[in-house]
């Protein structure tokens, strides 16, 4: 493996953002999910709004956790994102809109916000001389 910090930072950041970026696929599947669970598409789309809301709130309020312990915040992000994703699948199978809101909107949203902060903080630590460039490229 290369010792170049740009290469070492790029691969994990891309993998993280590919997984976390799946939140933006919700609109693609919301019609089918709504039909499957027997709800209106507009009701199902609220799950995305909740996820983005909790992304912002967790980023705002968990910033201190990320600042103090990057490993702990990464673990929180992983647990919340994975639990939210698996729970959303189960909620769809159970045809439960409130459970979709809880799993996708709240739990996964918290994982998203914390997950977005973790690589930003890591890059700022790695590239102290070019913090703006490193976080901007992310």
N, C-alpha and C positions, 0 to 999 in steps of 0.2 A: 504494500500500500504506500502511496505517496506521502511524503512528509509535508507537502505543500498545503498550508492551511486553507487556501482557497478551494482546493479539491476536496479536502476533508470536510469543509463546511458546506459545500454545494450539494453533495449527494444526500446527506441527512436532511438538509433543508428542503430539497425537492421532494423527497419521500414523505416528509411530514406534511408539506403543503398539498401533495397529491391526495393524501388520506383526508386531511381536514377540509380540503376543497370540495369533497363530495357533498358538502352541505348545499352547494349551489346546484346540484342535480335535482333537488326536490321538485322544482317546477316541471321537470320533464316527466316525473312519475305521479304527480299529484292527481291528475285526472283518473288514472287507472286505480290508484289507491282509493280515491273517493267512490268510484264505481264498485270496487270490491267490498268496501266496508259499508256501503249504502249511505253515504253522506254527500253533501254538496261539495263541489270542488273548492268553493270559496271558504268553506269551513276547514277543509284539510289544509289549505294554504296558510292558515293561521299558525300552523306548526313551524313553518319557515320564519315567520315574523317573530315568534317566540324564541327560536334558536338564535336569530340575529340579536334580539334584545338581550338574551342571557350571555351571548358572546361579548357584547359591549360591557355589560355589568360585571361579568367575571373578570374581564381584562382590567376594568377600573378598580375593582375591590380586591382582587387577588394579586395585584401588582407588587405589594409588599412581600407576599409569599415567594413570588418569583425572584424578587430582589435578594431575599435572605437565603433561599435554598432552591437552586435551580433543579436539583434532582427530585426534590419533593414536589415541586410544581409540575415537573414532567410526568411524575407518577400520577398526580391528581388528574392531569389532562388525559393521560392514557386510560385510566380507570373510568373516568366520566364519559369520554368519547366512546369507548368500547361498550360500556354498559348501556349508554344511550342508543347506540346503533343496534345492538342485539335486542334491547327492549323494544325498539321501534319495530323491528321485524316481528317480534312476538305480538305486539299490539296490533299490527296489521292482520296477522293470522287470527287474533281474537276479535277482530273487527271493533276495536275500542278507540274511539276518537280521543277521549280524555287521556287514555294511556299513551297515545301517540304524542299528545301535547306534552305530557310529563317526560317521556323518554327522549323524544326528538327535540322538543322545544327547550325544556329545562335542563335535563341532565346532559344531553349531548352539547347543548349550547354552552354550558359551563366548561366542558372539555375543550370546545373550540376556542373560547377566549383564552383559557390558560395555555392551550397548545400553541396559539399564535404568539403569545408573549415569550415562551421559553426559548425558541431559536433567536428571537430578537435580542434577548438578554445575553445569550451565549455569543452571538456575533459581536455584540458590543464589548464583551470581555476579551475576545480573541483579537479584535481589530481596534485597539484603543486609539491608534493614530488615525484611523479612518472609519469611525463609528457611523457617520452619516452615509458613506458609500456602502458599507457592508449591510446596514439595515435597509437602505433604499433598494439595493439589488435583490433583497429577499422578497 
